[in-house]
């Protein structure tokens, strides 16, 4: 009797041990499968997205990934010991590339030390031969032009699915002027870029503007930095708006420089008193000062669009337009009455003797170029709007270059899924490192 009881007990122990061993084997196999399959899913990253922008993300959705895992599971568990497959369920929520936080993390991982150094130093960018204007070009079905400049997105579906969703942003000219004076120099801009978010470095590495370009790859918009600043769906409209703000900023800075120069202020007062004696001379002073700053700014704009440098605040020897050109300009002549014009002509010799009349336009060695002036505007933007518009450019170019239906919300930077076997659940989650 005792022997029989011992045998039964031994048999029970063996059976239990076998069952436990099988469960441990199933657990080990499921855990091994899961680790391999997370790698398999992440390995299906979109190659054009990686090649063009250094971003690792794969196309998919919960259903497609679940179906893929089911296929893997059925194949891997075939003829295995007592694996009762319950299924596989993927939940990719929170890993969408279209989430700004995920996008920012993805571009951070793609920015190497060398890339960051090149962007901060301004290296790797090339100057365009010309700044193009508007061309009359029809739009294709995707809402863009087929070639040339003057491109605009008119397709409402394309516009509505952009990450920024048309979000607006604005800054004051006074704010830009203060930002420019605070940064002041190329070193100041470089330091600000180095301390900025990864999206600014990413923009400098991959995006073009009206004066310089970063890549030989054709982009839908020619003026990508300008789009980031203004967010208009028309390429040339972005350039026009940026040039307007740039002119206003430079004009304000030139007025500051002018009034900080005692010799120029003295000259303006003496000329104004000569051609407009009496109380109205003050108005003539303002007219001459504003016209002088505006003409100087026009020359600044020509220099910037030719990728030359312009100081933020100019010293006396960096001023390029003389008073002679100002007095003969339409801005001044159209505002002077006949008596003032007559006095101006009668006193040409005396006015010339005051000095500062000759015009000299030369290359300035110091100051900021077009890219650096635009960087002041970019630094002054709302950070979230800036990031979303950068995401817009990536989505627009992926549509333009590769997939007409590309949408960041359909690409993922990580995976999460559950495998069910023998009544137990096994959870797995991993993202790109």
Buried (B, 14 or more C-beta within 10 A) or exposed (E): EEEEEEEEEEEEEEEEEEEEEBBEBBBEBBEEBBEEBBEBBBEEBBEEBEEBBBBBBBBBEBEEBBEBBBEBBEEBBEEEEEBEBBEBBBBBEBBBBBBBEBBBBBBEBBBEEEBBEBBBEBEBBEEBEEBBEBEEBEBEEBBBBEEEBBBBBEBEEBBEBBBBEEBEBEBEEEBBBEBBBEBBBBEBBBEBBBEBBBBBBBBBBBBBBBBBBBBEEEBBBBBBBBBBBBBBBBBBBBBBBBBEBBBBBBBBBBBBBBEEBEEBBEBBBBBBBBBBEEEEBEEBBEBBBBBBBBBBBBBBBEBBBBBBBBBBBBEEEBBBBBBBBBBEBEBBEEBBEEEBEEBBEEBEEEBEEBEBBEBEEEEBEEBBBBBBBBBBBBBBBEBEBBBBBBBBBBBBBBBBBEBEEBBBEBBBBBBBBBBBBBEEEBEBBBBBE
